C-alpha cells in the first residue's frame, strides 16, 4: 500500500459540504468516486481531509490523503491529475498527487489552516461576477475597529461561544491570526484572514459575524472578547453565510516532524492542561537560568 497526498480546490456553491452524505452531492463523494473509476477500486478509497468544509464553503488549498495499492498507483503514476480532470466536474480539481512523506496525515499533521472571508460594503451591492464568493454587507465597515477587536481574540482559548458544540469534542483552539484589510483595487472590498491550528464547526463564520457588528458600529470593540470569555453561544452573534469563505492554505511541519505533530494534535486539550504546560515550561526555564547579581 502507498499513502498519497492530494492538493485540491473547489467551488463549494453546489456541494453539500466536504463530507460524504447519503443522497447528497459532496466534494469527498465526487472525488472518491472518480478515484475508484480511475484506479479500478471497489469499494472506493476513503479520503482523510485537512479541513471538513461546510456546505457552500470554497477551497483553494485543501489537502487530503488516501491509501491505495502500490500496483494501482504505479500503473498511472505521473498522470493522475490529468486523468482526474477528465472524470471530475468543473467545480472541483485535484491539482497535484504525490507520495506522502512517512508520518504524513492530512488532518492531524497540520500545523494550521488559513481561511479568507470576503466582504463588500458597497451600498449598491456586490459585483455580479463575485456574488458566489463575496458577502454583501450594506453598512460601511471600520476596519480599524475590527482589527482592534480581533486582536483581543488571539491565542489558545476556549471558543465554545463561537462554535457549534459536538458531543465529545473540545472547543479549545489556538487562534494564530485574525486581521482585516482592504483590497487596493477596490476600496469597498474587505478580506478577513483567519488562521488557527484547527477550527470548530462554524467558528470562522461566527467570528466574522461578530466582527462585522463591531465594524458597522452596532457593538463595541470589547464585545467579541466578552462573548468569548462567557464560553456559551450568544444569540447576538450572527453566523455569516458560507459563500464568502474559502480555505486558502494548510501548513505542515518539516517531514521529520510530521508523525510527532500528528501525535500532539490527537491529545484532548483542556484549559487546565494548557495552563499546567505553560507553568511547567516557565519553571523549567527559571531553573535553567543563572541567578543575576542583585536579583530578588
Secondary structure as GFF3:
##gff-version 3
##sequence-region A 1 296
A	DSSP	beta_strand	2	10	.	.	.	ID=ss1
A	DSSP	three_ten_helix	12	14	.	.	.	ID=ss2
A	DSSP	alpha_helix	27	39	.	.	.	ID=ss3
A	DSSP	beta_strand	48	49	.	.	.	ID=ss4
A	DSSP	beta_strand	58	68	.	.	.	ID=ss5
A	DSSP	alpha_helix	70	74	.	.	.	ID=ss6
A	DSSP	alpha_helix	80	87	.	.	.	ID=ss7
A	DSSP	beta_strand	92	99	.	.	.	ID=ss8
A	DSSP	beta_strand	110	120	.	.	.	ID=ss9
A	DSSP	three_ten_helix	128	130	.	.	.	ID=ss10
A	DSSP	beta_strand	135	136	.	.	.	ID=ss11
A	DSSP	alpha_helix	143	151	.	.	.	ID=ss12
A	DSSP	beta_strand	155	158	.	.	.	ID=ss13
A	DSSP	three_ten_helix	160	162	.	.	.	ID=ss14
A	DSSP	beta_strand	172	183	.	.	.	ID=ss15
A	DSSP	beta_strand	186	196	.	.	.	ID=ss16
A	DSSP	alpha_helix	203	215	.	.	.	ID=ss17
A	DSSP	alpha_helix	223	230	.	.	.	ID=ss18
A	DSSP	three_ten_helix	242	244	.	.	.	ID=ss19
A	DSSP	beta_strand	245	252	.	.	.	ID=ss20
A	DSSP	three_ten_helix	255	257	.	.	.	ID=ss21
A	DSSP	alpha_helix	258	265	.	.	.	ID=ss22
A	DSSP	alpha_helix	271	288	.	.	.	ID=ss23
###
